[in-house]
Amino acid sequence: MTTVPPPGQHGLKDAETEDHDPDDDHHRARDGEASRQSIEPERVPAPSEREQGMRENADAWHNDHTGQFILRSVTAYDH
């Protein structure tokens, strides 16, 4: 059977219990991890060949704000 010490007594010396909240250590550790994570630069993967091709193709087209996409430069064909 486990005995529970009376409130305010944790089996530590008075100097160790004075102004010490164990929850503060937990929050401090968690906050430290969060600040380290926010310092790391965000890693953005390089675009794949397919994505790069889609971007280049999208650059050649222009939305005329009617929902229709038209080619920006039209090549004239000889008939």
mmCIF file of the N, C-alpha and C atoms, coordinates in Angstrom:
data_MODEL
# 
_entry.id   MODEL 
# 
loop_
_atom_site.group_PDB 
_atom_site.id 
_atom_site.type_symbol 
_atom_site.label_atom_id 
_atom_site.label_alt_id 
_atom_site.label_comp_id 
_atom_site.label_asym_id 
_atom_site.label_entity_id 
_atom_site.label_seq_id 
_atom_site.pdbx_PDB_ins_code 
_atom_site.Cartn_x 
_atom_site.Cartn_y 
_atom_site.Cartn_z 
_atom_site.occupancy 
_atom_site.B_iso_or_equiv 
_atom_site.pdbx_formal_charge 
_atom_site.auth_seq_id 
_atom_site.auth_comp_id 
_atom_site.auth_asym_id 
_atom_site.auth_atom_id 
_atom_site.pdbx_PDB_model_num 
ATOM 1   N N  . MET A 1 1  ? 0.849   -1.191 0.000   1.00 0.00 ? 1  MET A N  1 
ATOM 2   C CA . MET A 1 1  ? 0.000   0.000  0.000   1.00 0.00 ? 1  MET A CA 1 
ATOM 3   C C  . MET A 1 1  ? 0.886   1.243  0.000   1.00 0.00 ? 1  MET A C  1 
ATOM 4   N N  . THR A 1 2  ? 0.532   2.205  -0.826  1.00 0.00 ? 2  THR A N  1 
ATOM 5   C CA . THR A 1 2  ? 1.313   3.436  -0.938  1.00 0.00 ? 2  THR A CA 1 
ATOM 6   C C  . THR A 1 2  ? 0.745   4.476  0.000   1.00 0.00 ? 2  THR A C  1 
ATOM 7   N N  . THR A 1 3  ? 1.634   5.143  0.722   1.00 0.00 ? 3  THR A N  1 
ATOM 8   C CA . THR A 1 3  ? 1.175   6.217  1.605   1.00 0.00 ? 3  THR A CA 1 
ATOM 9   C C  . THR A 1 3  ? 1.352   7.537  0.886   1.00 0.00 ? 3  THR A C  1 
ATOM 10  N N  . VAL A 1 4  ? 0.395   8.395  1.015   1.00 0.00 ? 4  VAL A N  1 
ATOM 11  C CA . VAL A 1 4  ? 0.433   9.705  0.380   1.00 0.00 ? 4  VAL A CA 1 
ATOM 12  C C  . VAL A 1 4  ? 0.813   10.721 1.439   1.00 0.00 ? 4  VAL A C  1 
ATOM 13  N N  . PRO A 1 5  ? 1.867   11.516 1.194   1.00 0.00 ? 5  PRO A N  1 
ATOM 14  C CA . PRO A 1 5  ? 2.246   12.529 2.181   1.00 0.00 ? 5  PRO A CA 1 
ATOM 15  C C  . PRO A 1 5  ? 1.177   13.603 2.288   1.00 0.00 ? 5  PRO A C  1 
ATOM 16  N N  . PRO A 1 6  ? 1.092   14.272 3.411   1.00 0.00 ? 6  PRO A N  1 
ATOM 17  C CA . PRO A 1 6  ? 0.100   15.346 3.573   1.00 0.00 ? 6  PRO A CA 1 
ATOM 18  C C  . PRO A 1 6  ? 0.347   16.464 2.564   1.00 0.00 ? 6  PRO A C  1 
ATOM 19  N N  . PRO A 1 7  ? -0.679  17.237 2.220   1.00 0.00 ? 7  PRO A N  1 
ATOM 20  C CA . PRO A 1 7  ? -0.506  18.339 1.267   1.00 0.00 ? 7  PRO A CA 1 
ATOM 21  C C  . PRO A 1 7  ? 0.616   19.272 1.696   1.00 0.00 ? 7  PRO A C  1 
ATOM 22  N N  . GLY A 1 8  ? 1.412   19.690 0.699   1.00 0.00 ? 8  GLY A N  1 
ATOM 23  C CA . GLY A 1 8  ? 2.518   20.605 0.986   1.00 0.00 ? 8  GLY A CA 1 
ATOM 24  C C  . GLY A 1 8  ? 3.807   19.882 1.300   1.00 0.00 ? 8  GLY A C  1 
ATOM 25  N N  . GLN A 1 9  ? 3.774   18.570 1.494   1.00 0.00 ? 9  GLN A N  1 
ATOM 26  C CA . GLN A 1 9  ? 4.992   17.807 1.778   1.00 0.00 ? 9  GLN A CA 1 
ATOM 27  C C  . GLN A 1 9  ? 5.143   16.741 0.702   1.00 0.00 ? 9  GLN A C  1 
ATOM 28  N N  . HIS A 1 10 ? 6.224   16.838 -0.030  1.00 0.00 ? 10 HIS A N  1 
ATOM 29  C CA . HIS A 1 10 ? 6.464   15.908 -1.135  1.00 0.00 ? 10 HIS A CA 1 
ATOM 30  C C  . HIS A 1 10 ? 7.678   15.045 -0.866  1.00 0.00 ? 10 HIS A C  1 
ATOM 31  N N  . GLY A 1 11 ? 8.105   14.964 0.380   1.00 0.00 ? 11 GLY A N  1 
ATOM 32  C CA . GLY A 1 11 ? 9.283   14.187 0.705   1.00 0.00 ? 11 GLY A CA 1 
ATOM 33  C C  . GLY A 1 11 ? 10.574  14.912 0.363   1.00 0.00 ? 11 GLY A C  1 
ATOM 34  N N  . LEU A 1 12 ? 10.498  16.190 0.055   1.00 0.00 ? 12 LEU A N  1 
ATOM 35  C CA . LEU A 1 12 ? 11.678  16.980 -0.279  1.00 0.00 ? 12 LEU A CA 1 
ATOM 36  C C  . LEU A 1 12 ? 11.983  17.919 0.881   1.00 0.00 ? 12 LEU A C  1 
ATOM 37  N N  . LYS A 1 13 ? 13.201  18.399 0.907   1.00 0.00 ? 13 LYS A N  1 
ATOM 38  C CA . LYS A 1 13 ? 13.569  19.371 1.928   1.00 0.00 ? 13 LYS A CA 1 
ATOM 39  C C  . LYS A 1 13 ? 12.807  20.667 1.674   1.00 0.00 ? 13 LYS A C  1 
ATOM 40  N N  . ASP A 1 14 ? 12.644  21.458 2.711   1.00 0.00 ? 14 ASP A N  1 
ATOM 41  C CA . ASP A 1 14 ? 11.901  22.709 2.581   1.00 0.00 ? 14 ASP A CA 1 
ATOM 42  C C  . ASP A 1 14 ? 12.500  23.623 1.515   1.00 0.00 ? 14 ASP A C  1 
ATOM 43  N N  . ALA A 1 15 ? 13.814  23.675 1.405   1.00 0.00 ? 15 ALA A N  1 
ATOM 44  C CA . ALA A 1 15 ? 14.465  24.546 0.432   1.00 0.00 ? 15 ALA A CA 1 
ATOM 45  C C  . ALA A 1 15 ? 14.115  24.123 -0.996  1.00 0.00 ? 15 ALA A C  1 
ATOM 46  N N  . GLU A 1 16 ? 13.930  22.817 -1.209  1.00 0.00 ? 16 GLU A N  1 
ATOM 47  C CA . GLU A 1 16 ? 13.614  22.341 -2.554  1.00 0.00 ? 16 GLU A CA 1 
ATOM 48  C C  . GLU A 1 16 ? 12.162  22.605 -2.933  1.00 0.00 ? 16 GLU A C  1 
ATOM 49  N N  . THR A 1 17 ? 11.274  22.649 -1.957  1.00 0.00 ? 17 THR A N  1 
ATOM 50  C CA . THR A 1 17 ? 9.859   22.855 -2.249  1.00 0.00 ? 17 THR A CA 1 
ATOM 51  C C  . THR A 1 17 ? 9.488   24.330 -2.316  1.00 0.00 ? 17 THR A C  1 
ATOM 52  N N  . GLU A 1 18 ? 10.363  25.185 -1.804  1.00 0.00 ? 18 GLU A N  1 
ATOM 53  C CA . GLU A 1 18 ? 10.040  26.605 -1.751  1.00 0.00 ? 18 GLU A CA 1 
ATOM 54  C C  . GLU A 1 18 ? 10.006  27.209 -3.148  1.00 0.00 ? 18 GLU A C  1 
ATOM 55  N N  . ASP A 1 19 ? 8.885   27.833 -3.485  1.00 0.00 ? 19 ASP A N  1 
ATOM 56  C CA . ASP A 1 19 ? 8.701   28.506 -4.777  1.00 0.00 ? 19 ASP A CA 1 
ATOM 57  C C  . ASP A 1 19 ? 9.032   27.613 -5.970  1.00 0.00 ? 19 ASP A C  1 
ATOM 58  N N  . HIS A 1 20 ? 8.690   26.346 -5.889  1.00 0.00 ? 20 HIS A N  1 
ATOM 59  C CA . HIS A 1 20 ? 8.962   25.457 -7.019  1.00 0.00 ? 20 HIS A CA 1 
ATOM 60  C C  . HIS A 1 20 ? 7.683   24.728 -7.399  1.00 0.00 ? 20 HIS A C  1 
ATOM 61  N N  . ASP A 1 21 ? 7.277   24.937 -8.616  1.00 0.00 ? 21 ASP A N  1 
ATOM 62  C CA . ASP A 1 21 ? 6.084   24.258 -9.125  1.00 0.00 ? 21 ASP A CA 1 
ATOM 63  C C  . ASP A 1 21 ? 6.543   23.263 -10.181 1.00 0.00 ? 21 ASP A C  1 
ATOM 64  N N  . PRO A 1 22 ? 6.364   21.951 -9.966  1.00 0.00 ? 22 PRO A N  1 
ATOM 65  C CA . PRO A 1 22 ? 6.828   20.966 -10.953 1.00 0.00 ? 22 PRO A CA 1 
ATOM 66  C C  . PRO A 1 22 ? 6.209   21.163 -12.331 1.00 0.00 ? 22 PRO A C  1 
ATOM 67  N N  . ASP A 1 23 ? 5.022   21.750 -12.397 1.00 0.00 ? 23 ASP A N  1 
ATOM 68  C CA . ASP A 1 23 ? 4.406   22.000 -13.696 1.00 0.00 ? 23 ASP A CA 1 
ATOM 69  C C  . ASP A 1 23 ? 5.193   23.017 -14.512 1.00 0.00 ? 23 ASP A C  1 
ATOM 70  N N  . ASP A 1 24 ? 5.880   23.946 -13.828 1.00 0.00 ? 24 ASP A N  1 
ATOM 71  C CA . ASP A 1 24 ? 6.681   24.938 -14.540 1.00 0.00 ? 24 ASP A CA 1 
ATOM 72  C C  . ASP A 1 24 ? 7.778   24.264 -15.353 1.00 0.00 ? 24 ASP A C  1 
ATOM 73  N N  . ASP A 1 25 ? 8.420   23.248 -14.780 1.00 0.00 ? 25 ASP A N  1 
ATOM 74  C CA . ASP A 1 25 ? 9.472   22.534 -15.521 1.00 0.00 ? 25 ASP A CA 1 
ATOM 75  C C  . ASP A 1 25 ? 8.892   21.883 -16.765 1.00 0.00 ? 25 ASP A C  1 
ATOM 76  N N  . HIS A 1 26 ? 7.722   21.301 -16.642 1.00 0.00 ? 26 HIS A N  1 
ATOM 77  C CA . HIS A 1 26 ? 7.087   20.641 -17.787 1.00 0.00 ? 26 HIS A CA 1 
ATOM 78  C C  . HIS A 1 26 ? 6.787   21.655 -18.888 1.00 0.00 ? 26 HIS A C  1 
ATOM 79  N N  . HIS A 1 27 ? 6.217   22.807 -18.517 1.00 0.00 ? 27 HIS A N  1 
ATOM 80  C CA . HIS A 1 27 ? 5.893   23.825 -19.516 1.00 0.00 ? 27 HIS A CA 1 
ATOM 81  C C  . HIS A 1 27 ? 7.153   24.417 -20.124 1.00 0.00 ? 27 HIS A C  1 
ATOM 82  N N  . ARG A 1 28 ? 8.160   24.608 -19.308 1.00 0.00 ? 28 ARG A N  1 
ATOM 83  C CA . ARG A 1 28 ? 9.405   25.175 -19.794 1.00 0.00 ? 28 ARG A CA 1 
ATOM 84  C C  . ARG A 1 28 ? 10.022  24.254 -20.835 1.00 0.00 ? 28 ARG A C  1 
ATOM 85  N N  . ALA A 1 29 ? 10.020  22.949 -20.571 1.00 0.00 ? 29 ALA A N  1 
ATOM 86  C CA . ALA A 1 29 ? 10.593  21.991 -21.515 1.00 0.00 ? 29 ALA A CA 1 
ATOM 87  C C  . ALA A 1 29 ? 9.788   21.989 -22.806 1.00 0.00 ? 29 ALA A C  1 
ATOM 88  N N  . ARG A 1 30 ? 8.474   22.013 -22.680 1.00 0.00 ? 30 ARG A N  1 
ATOM 89  C CA . ARG A 1 30 ? 7.630   21.991 -23.877 1.00 0.00 ? 30 ARG A CA 1 
ATOM 90  C C  . ARG A 1 30 ? 7.802   23.284 -24.671 1.00 0.00 ? 30 ARG A C  1 
ATOM 91  N N  . ASP A 1 31 ? 7.863   24.426 -23.999 1.00 0.00 ? 31 ASP A N  1 
ATOM 92  C CA . ASP A 1 31 ? 8.047   25.699 -24.688 1.00 0.00 ? 31 ASP A CA 1 
ATOM 93  C C  . ASP A 1 31 ? 9.403   25.757 -25.359 1.00 0.00 ? 31 ASP A C  1 
ATOM 94  N N  . GLY A 1 32 ? 10.422  25.179 -24.729 1.00 0.00 ? 32 GLY A N  1 
ATOM 95  C CA . GLY A 1 32 ? 11.752  25.141 -25.334 1.00 0.00 ? 32 GLY A CA 1 
ATOM 96  C C  . GLY A 1 32 ? 11.752  24.351 -26.623 1.00 0.00 ? 32 GLY A C  1 
ATOM 97  N N  . GLU A 1 33 ? 11.039  23.229 -26.639 1.00 0.00 ? 33 GLU A N  1 
ATOM 98  C CA . GLU A 1 33 ? 10.940  22.434 -27.859 1.00 0.00 ? 33 GLU A CA 1 
ATOM 99  C C  . GLU A 1 33 ? 10.228  23.222 -28.946 1.00 0.00 ? 33 GLU A C  1 
ATOM 100 N N  . ALA A 1 34 ? 9.166   23.905 -28.593 1.00 0.00 ? 34 ALA A N  1 
ATOM 101 C CA . ALA A 1 34 ? 8.398   24.659 -29.577 1.00 0.00 ? 34 ALA A CA 1 
ATOM 102 C C  . ALA A 1 34 ? 9.252   25.780 -30.171 1.00 0.00 ? 34 ALA A C  1 
ATOM 103 N N  . SER A 1 35 ? 10.049  26.454 -29.331 1.00 0.00 ? 35 SER A N  1 
ATOM 104 C CA . SER A 1 35 ? 10.865  27.539 -29.858 1.00 0.00 ? 35 SER A CA 1 
ATOM 105 C C  . SER A 1 35 ? 11.972  27.006 -30.761 1.00 0.00 ? 35 SER A C  1 
ATOM 106 N N  . ARG A 1 36 ? 12.505  25.835 -30.439 1.00 0.00 ? 36 ARG A N  1 
ATOM 107 C CA . ARG A 1 36 ? 13.520  25.236 -31.317 1.00 0.00 ? 36 ARG A CA 1 
ATOM 108 C C  . ARG A 1 36 ? 12.908  24.863 -32.655 1.00 0.00 ? 36 ARG A C  1 
ATOM 109 N N  . GLN A 1 37 ? 11.702  24.350 -32.649 1.00 0.00 ? 37 GLN A N  1 
ATOM 110 C CA . GLN A 1 37 ? 11.056  23.950 -33.896 1.00 0.00 ? 37 GLN A CA 1 
ATOM 111 C C  . GLN A 1 37 ? 10.755  25.158 -34.764 1.00 0.00 ? 37 GLN A C  1 
ATOM 112 N N  . SER A 1 38 ? 10.390  26.273 -34.164 1.00 0.00 ? 38 SER A N  1 
ATOM 113 C CA . SER A 1 38 ? 10.050  27.447 -34.958 1.00 0.00 ? 38 SER A CA 1 
ATOM 114 C C  . SER A 1 38 ? 11.291  28.093 -35.563 1.00 0.00 ? 38 SER A C  1 
ATOM 115 N N  . ILE A 1 39 ? 12.479  27.800 -35.012 1.00 0.00 ? 39 ILE A N  1 
ATOM 116 C CA . ILE A 1 39 ? 13.714  28.377 -35.536 1.00 0.00 ? 39 ILE A CA 1 
ATOM 117 C C  . ILE A 1 39 ? 14.140  27.657 -36.817 1.00 0.00 ? 39 ILE A C  1 
ATOM 118 N N  . GLU A 1 40 ? 13.821  26.365 -36.922 1.00 0.00 ? 40 GLU A N  1 
ATOM 119 C CA . GLU A 1 40 ? 14.224  25.614 -38.098 1.00 0.00 ? 40 GLU A CA 1 
ATOM 120 C C  . GLU A 1 40 ? 13.549  26.181 -39.337 1.00 0.00 ? 40 GLU A C  1 
ATOM 121 N N  . PRO A 1 41 ? 14.304  26.370 -40.427 1.00 0.00 ? 41 PRO A N  1 
ATOM 122 C CA . PRO A 1 41 ? 13.684  26.875 -41.655 1.00 0.00 ? 41 PRO A CA 1 
ATOM 123 C C  . PRO A 1 41 ? 12.739  25.836 -42.237 1.00 0.00 ? 41 PRO A C  1 
ATOM 124 N N  . GLU A 1 42 ? 11.686  26.322 -42.837 1.00 0.00 ? 42 GLU A N  1 
ATOM 125 C CA . GLU A 1 42 ? 10.720  25.410 -43.449 1.00 0.00 ? 42 GLU A CA 1 
ATOM 126 C C  . GLU A 1 42 ? 11.338  24.829 -44.715 1.00 0.00 ? 42 GLU A C  1 
ATOM 127 N N  . ARG A 1 43 ? 11.262  23.523 -44.823 1.00 0.00 ? 43 ARG A N  1 
ATOM 128 C CA . ARG A 1 43 ? 11.849  22.864 -45.981 1.00 0.00 ? 43 ARG A CA 1 
ATOM 129 C C  . ARG A 1 43 ? 10.778  22.697 -47.054 1.00 0.00 ? 43 ARG A C  1 
ATOM 130 N N  . VAL A 1 44 ? 11.011  23.324 -48.207 1.00 0.00 ? 44 VAL A N  1 
ATOM 131 C CA . VAL A 1 44 ? 10.072  23.234 -49.315 1.00 0.00 ? 44 VAL A CA 1 
ATOM 132 C C  . VAL A 1 44 ? 10.696  22.319 -50.365 1.00 0.00 ? 44 VAL A C  1 
ATOM 133 N N  . PRO A 1 45 ? 10.024  21.233 -50.715 1.00 0.00 ? 45 PRO A N  1 
ATOM 134 C CA . PRO A 1 45 ? 10.596  20.323 -51.702 1.00 0.00 ? 45 PRO A CA 1 
ATOM 135 C C  . PRO A 1 45 ? 10.680  20.974 -53.077 1.00 0.00 ? 45 PRO A C  1 
ATOM 136 N N  . ALA A 1 46 ? 11.678  20.575 -53.830 1.00 0.00 ? 46 ALA A N  1 
ATOM 137 C CA . ALA A 1 46 ? 11.826  21.088 -55.191 1.00 0.00 ? 46 ALA A CA 1 
ATOM 138 C C  . ALA A 1 46 ? 10.670  20.558 -56.036 1.00 0.00 ? 46 ALA A C  1 
ATOM 139 N N  . PRO A 1 47 ? 10.179  21.353 -56.981 1.00 0.00 ? 47 PRO A N  1 
ATOM 140 C CA . PRO A 1 47 ? 9.061   20.878 -57.799 1.00 0.00 ? 47 PRO A CA 1 
ATOM 141 C C  . PRO A 1 47 ? 9.497   19.715 -58.692 1.00 0.00 ? 47 PRO A C  1 
ATOM 142 N N  . SER A 1 48 ? 8.601   18.777 -58.857 1.00 0.00 ? 48 SER A N  1 
ATOM 143 C CA . SER A 1 48 ? 8.896   17.647 -59.737 1.00 0.00 ? 48 SER A CA 1 
ATOM 144 C C  . SER A 1 48 ? 8.846   18.133 -61.180 1.00 0.00 ? 48 SER A C  1 
ATOM 145 N N  . GLU A 1 49 ? 9.299   17.294 -62.099 1.00 0.00 ? 49 GLU A N  1 
ATOM 146 C CA . GLU A 1 49 ? 9.276   17.674 -63.522 1.00 0.00 ? 49 GLU A CA 1 
ATOM 147 C C  . GLU A 1 49 ? 7.840   17.945 -63.965 1.00 0.00 ? 49 GLU A C  1 
ATOM 148 N N  . ARG A 1 50 ? 6.908   17.133 -63.480 1.00 0.00 ? 50 ARG A N  1 
ATOM 149 C CA . ARG A 1 50 ? 5.498   17.307 -63.858 1.00 0.00 ? 50 ARG A CA 1 
ATOM 150 C C  . ARG A 1 50 ? 4.980   18.647 -63.345 1.00 0.00 ? 50 ARG A C  1 
ATOM 151 N N  . GLU A 1 51 ? 5.279   18.964 -62.059 1.00 0.00 ? 51 GLU A N  1 
ATOM 152 C CA . GLU A 1 51 ? 4.816   20.235 -61.505 1.00 0.00 ? 51 GLU A CA 1 
ATOM 153 C C  . GLU A 1 51 ? 5.451   21.409 -62.245 1.00 0.00 ? 51 GLU A C  1 
ATOM 154 N N  . GLN A 1 52 ? 6.739   21.289 -62.558 1.00 0.00 ? 52 GLN A N  1 
ATOM 155 C CA . GLN A 1 52 ? 7.426   22.377 -63.260 1.00 0.00 ? 52 GLN A CA 1 
ATOM 156 C C  . GLN A 1 52 ? 6.799   22.595 -64.630 1.00 0.00 ? 52 GLN A C  1 
ATOM 157 N N  . GLY A 1 53 ? 6.486   21.502 -65.326 1.00 0.00 ? 53 GLY A N  1 
ATOM 158 C CA . GLY A 1 53 ? 5.845   21.614 -66.637 1.00 0.00 ? 53 GLY A CA 1 
ATOM 159 C C  . GLY A 1 53 ? 4.475   22.252 -66.543 1.00 0.00 ? 53 GLY A C  1 
ATOM 160 N N  . MET A 1 54 ? 3.728   21.899 -65.497 1.00 0.00 ? 54 MET A N  1 
ATOM 161 C CA . MET A 1 54 ? 2.398   22.488 -65.312 1.00 0.00 ? 54 MET A CA 1 
ATOM 162 C C  . MET A 1 54 ? 2.508   23.989 -65.054 1.00 0.00 ? 54 MET A C  1 
ATOM 163 N N  . ARG A 1 55 ? 3.510   24.386 -64.289 1.00 0.00 ? 55 ARG A N  1 
ATOM 164 C CA . ARG A 1 55 ? 3.687   25.815 -64.012 1.00 0.00 ? 55 ARG A CA 1 
ATOM 165 C C  . ARG A 1 55 ? 4.051   26.574 -65.289 1.00 0.00 ? 55 ARG A C  1 
ATOM 166 N N  . GLU A 1 56 ? 4.961   25.999 -66.077 1.00 0.00 ? 56 GLU A N  1 
ATOM 167 C CA . GLU A 1 56 ? 5.352   26.666 -67.321 1.00 0.00 ? 56 GLU A CA 1 
ATOM 168 C C  . GLU A 1 56 ? 4.175   26.766 -68.269 1.00 0.00 ? 56 GLU A C  1 
ATOM 169 N N  . ASN A 1 57 ? 3.361   25.715 -68.330 1.00 0.00 ? 57 ASN A N  1 
ATOM 170 C CA . ASN A 1 57 ? 2.188   25.719 -69.193 1.00 0.00 ? 57 ASN A CA 1 
ATOM 171 C C  . ASN A 1 57 ? 1.181   26.750 -68.704 1.00 0.00 ? 57 ASN A C  1 
ATOM 172 N N  . ALA A 1 58 ? 1.005   26.856 -67.398 1.00 0.00 ? 58 ALA A N  1 
ATOM 173 C CA . ALA A 1 58 ? 0.060   27.816 -66.836 1.00 0.00 ? 58 ALA A CA 1 
ATOM 174 C C  . ALA A 1 58 ? 0.504   29.242 -67.128 1.00 0.00 ? 58 ALA A C  1 
ATOM 175 N N  . ASP A 1 59 ? 1.828   29.464 -67.200 1.00 0.00 ? 59 ASP A N  1 
ATOM 176 C CA . ASP A 1 59 ? 2.329   30.798 -67.500 1.00 0.00 ? 59 ASP A CA 1 
ATOM 177 C C  . ASP A 1 59 ? 1.969   31.233 -68.915 1.00 0.00 ? 59 ASP A C  1 
ATOM 178 N N  . ALA A 1 60 ? 1.758   30.280 -69.808 1.00 0.00 ? 60 ALA A N  1 
ATOM 179 C CA . ALA A 1 60 ? 1.446   30.611 -71.200 1.00 0.00 ? 60 ALA A CA 1 
ATOM 180 C C  . ALA A 1 60 ? -0.033  30.952 -71.384 1.00 0.00 ? 60 ALA A C  1 
ATOM 181 N N  . TRP A 1 61 ? -0.865  30.636 -70.386 1.00 0.00 ? 61 TRP A N  1 
ATOM 182 C CA . TRP A 1 61 ? -2.296  30.874 -70.500 1.00 0.00 ? 61 TRP A CA 1 
ATOM 183 C C  . TRP A 1 61 ? -2.721  32.019 -69.599 1.00 0.00 ? 61 TRP A C  1 
ATOM 184 N N  . HIS A 1 62 ? -3.786  32.672 -69.980 1.00 0.00 ? 62 HIS A N  1 
ATOM 185 C CA . HIS A 1 62 ? -4.263  33.825 -69.223 1.00 0.00 ? 62 HIS A CA 1 
ATOM 186 C C  . HIS A 1 62 ? -5.769  33.697 -69.032 1.00 0.00 ? 62 HIS A C  1 
ATOM 187 N N  . ASN A 1 63 ? -6.233  33.906 -67.808 1.00 0.00 ? 63 ASN A N  1 
ATOM 188 C CA . ASN A 1 63 ? -7.667  33.877 -67.522 1.00 0.00 ? 63 ASN A CA 1 
ATOM 189 C C  . ASN A 1 63 ? -8.217  35.258 -67.836 1.00 0.00 ? 63 ASN A C  1 
ATOM 190 N N  . ASP A 1 64 ? -9.218  35.319 -68.712 1.00 0.00 ? 64 ASP A N  1 
ATOM 191 C CA . ASP A 1 64 ? -9.789  36.619 -69.078 1.00 0.00 ? 64 ASP A CA 1 
ATOM 192 C C  . ASP A 1 64 ? -10.941 37.029 -68.159 1.00 0.00 ? 64 ASP A C  1 
ATOM 193 N N  . HIS A 1 65 ? -10.990 36.432 -66.957 1.00 0.00 ? 65 HIS A N  1 
ATOM 194 C CA . HIS A 1 65 ? -11.965 36.750 -65.902 1.00 0.00 ? 65 HIS A CA 1 
ATOM 195 C C  . HIS A 1 65 ? -13.402 36.373 -66.271 1.00 0.00 ? 65 HIS A C  1 
ATOM 196 N N  . THR A 1 66 ? -13.586 35.610 -67.328 1.00 0.00 ? 66 THR A N  1 
ATOM 197 C CA . THR A 1 66 ? -14.914 35.095 -67.650 1.00 0.00 ? 66 THR A CA 1 
ATOM 198 C C  . THR A 1 66 ? -14.949 33.593 -67.434 1.00 0.00 ? 66 THR A C  1 
ATOM 199 N N  . GLY A 1 67 ? -13.861 33.054 -66.883 1.00 0.00 ? 67 GLY A N  1 
ATOM 200 C CA . GLY A 1 67 ? -13.782 31.616 -66.687 1.00 0.00 ? 67 GLY A CA 1 
ATOM 201 C C  . GLY A 1 67 ? -13.146 30.930 -67.877 1.00 0.00 ? 67 GLY A C  1 
ATOM 202 N N  . GLN A 1 68 ? -12.858 31.698 -68.924 1.00 0.00 ? 68 GLN A N  1 
ATOM 203 C CA . GLN A 1 68 ? -12.230 31.133 -70.114 1.00 0.00 ? 68 GLN A CA 1 
ATOM 204 C C  . GLN A 1 68 ? -10.733 31.422 -70.067 1.00 0.00 ? 68 GLN A C  1 
ATOM 205 N N  . PHE A 1 69 ? -9.959  30.445 -70.451 1.00 0.00 ? 69 PHE A N  1 
ATOM 206 C CA . PHE A 1 69 ? -8.526  30.642 -70.528 1.00 0.00 ? 69 PHE A CA 1 
ATOM 207 C C  . PHE A 1 69 ? -8.139  30.800 -71.989 1.00 0.00 ? 69 PHE A C  1 
ATOM 208 N N  . ILE A 1 70 ? -7.362  31.809 -72.273 1.00 0.00 ? 70 ILE A N  1 
ATOM 209 C CA . ILE A 1 70 ? -6.915  32.030 -73.645 1.00 0.00 ? 70 ILE A CA 1 
ATOM 210 C C  . ILE A 1 70 ? -5.397  32.014 -73.662 1.00 0.00 ? 70 ILE A C  1 
ATOM 211 N N  . LEU A 1 71 ? -4.838  31.582 -74.760 1.00 0.00 ? 71 LEU A N  1 
ATOM 212 C CA . LEU A 1 71 ? -3.397  31.535 -74.903 1.00 0.00 ? 71 LEU A CA 1 
ATOM 213 C C  . LEU A 1 71 ? -2.880  32.958 -75.075 1.00 0.00 ? 71 LEU A C  1 
ATOM 214 N N  . ARG A 1 72 ? -1.844  33.304 -74.322 1.00 0.00 ? 72 ARG A N  1 
ATOM 215 C CA . ARG A 1 72 ? -1.323  34.674 -74.383 1.00 0.00 ? 72 ARG A CA 1 
ATOM 216 C C  . ARG A 1 72 ? -0.713  35.004 -75.743 1.00 0.00 ? 72 ARG A C  1 
ATOM 217 N N  . SER A 1 73 ? 0.055   34.089 -76.268 1.00 0.00 ? 73 SER A N  1 
ATOM 218 C CA . SER A 1 73 ? 0.666   34.366 -77.572 1.00 0.00 ? 73 SER A CA 1 
ATOM 219 C C  . SER A 1 73 ? 0.172   33.312 -78.558 1.00 0.00 ? 73 SER A C  1 
ATOM 220 N N  . VAL A 1 74 ? -0.440  33.776 -79.620 1.00 0.00 ? 74 VAL A N  1 
ATOM 221 C CA . VAL A 1 74 ? -1.014  32.869 -80.605 1.00 0.00 ? 74 VAL A CA 1 
ATOM 222 C C  . VAL A 1 74 ? -0.039  32.775 -81.769 1.00 0.00 ? 74 VAL A C  1 
ATOM 223 N N  . THR A 1 75 ? 0.261   31.547 -82.133 1.00 0.00 ? 75 THR A N  1 
ATOM 224 C CA . THR A 1 75 ? 1.169   31.339 -83.262 1.00 0.00 ? 75 THR A CA 1 
ATOM 225 C C  . THR A 1 75 ? 0.335   31.270 -84.528 1.00 0.00 ? 75 THR A C  1 
ATOM 226 N N  . ALA A 1 76 ? 0.720   32.055 -85.527 1.00 0.00 ? 76 ALA A N  1 
ATOM 227 C CA . ALA A 1 76 ? 0.002   32.038 -86.810 1.00 0.00 ? 76 ALA A CA 1 
ATOM 228 C C  . ALA A 1 76 ? 0.508   30.872 -87.639 1.00 0.00 ? 76 ALA A C  1 
ATOM 229 N N  . TYR A 1 77 ? -0.415  30.119 -88.170 1.00 0.00 ? 77 TYR A N  1 
ATOM 230 C CA . TYR A 1 77 ? -0.045  28.979 -88.997 1.00 0.00 ? 77 TYR A CA 1 
ATOM 231 C C  . TYR A 1 77 ? -0.321  29.317 -90.459 1.00 0.00 ? 77 TYR A C  1 
ATOM 232 N N  . ASP A 1 78 ? 0.602   28.888 -91.314 1.00 0.00 ? 78 ASP A N  1 
ATOM 233 C CA . ASP A 1 78 ? 0.378   29.066 -92.762 1.00 0.00 ? 78 ASP A CA 1 
ATOM 234 C C  . ASP A 1 78 ? -0.560  27.978 -93.241 1.00 0.00 ? 78 ASP A C  1 
ATOM 235 N N  . HIS A 1 79 ? -1.585  28.335 -93.988 1.00 0.00 ? 79 HIS A N  1 
ATOM 236 C CA . HIS A 1 79 ? -2.542  27.348 -94.506 1.00 0.00 ? 79 HIS A CA 1 
ATOM 237 C C  . HIS A 1 79 ? -2.343  27.185 -95.976 1.00 0.00 ? 79 HIS A C  1 
# 
